[in-house]
């Protein structure tokens, strides 16, 4: 049986994983031989993520982080995906192994962040791109790099179309407002959500922030913002999978977490440009336009160099332990 101390150590690392809108849609429980990570559907995004695709990608990220942490603490992890009545759950069995090699990526779990500012115009060395591609190596997960402005610009029409559709949907805006944290006080109290300071937006409070987001953020302004981010990216990375089911989504999350930690090790910033993967009809156009031949787009990630921003916060561990 694993100890409570080990369970909490692994959990504290796993909760640092990324999730859509920083909803942290997971519940952790200790078993005799490891831990389970299950979905918390009360923290789902029914408008942005109606099929829980990104929710399970988030759980995959948490599972990968948990396994990296297990190795760091001297345990060999083995993962199993099970389907109880409450939704798919990830079980990680941990067995003591005194000869296990400690993973280099563990050191970057606490410093990894989704960096939402503009990146500078430095190009990424080819060796670093190859290193990140190697770190994915997850069966059933594909990765495609877009480097150079000619390649990157071809993604612009898909981002523009999907973003305009989302921001033009009042239900999407209302859901986004629900997860925005418009002040440091609110961010610290909630411990989740999209903290405005992490995007370089000053603290304006919930009432004013909600009004501004509803009235001043338009399809045109949001499209302009995202295309500027795209233009200032050193590279863009598309994660794909041959299937589009829970197993594929979890594996995508696992591969992406290794990728993001490797990017952090290489001093690269990353953030999401996911609207084309979130709107079904645009997702189909993206797949067809890029000639993906049956591959499903799962995540669109921009890469580049920038300064760190204030970190998004995380909830207390007691709030993510299943009762």
Secondary structure, DSSP 4 states (H G I P E B T S, - for coil): ---HHHHHHHHHHHTTS--GGG---EEEEEETTEEEEEE-GGG--TTTTTTSHHHHHHHHHHHHHHHHHHHHTTEEEEEEEEEETTEEEEEEEEEE-TTPPPPGGGGGTTT--B--S---SPPPPHHHHHHHHHHH--TT-EEEEEESHHHHHTTHHHHHHHHHHHHT-HHHHHHHHHHEE-SHHHHHHH--SEEGGGGTPPP--HHHHHHHHHHT--HHHHHHHHHHHHHT-SEEEEEEES--SHHHHHHHHHHHHHHHHHHHHTT-EEEE-THHHHSHHHHHHHHHHTT-TTPEEEEEEEEE-----PPPP---GGGSB--
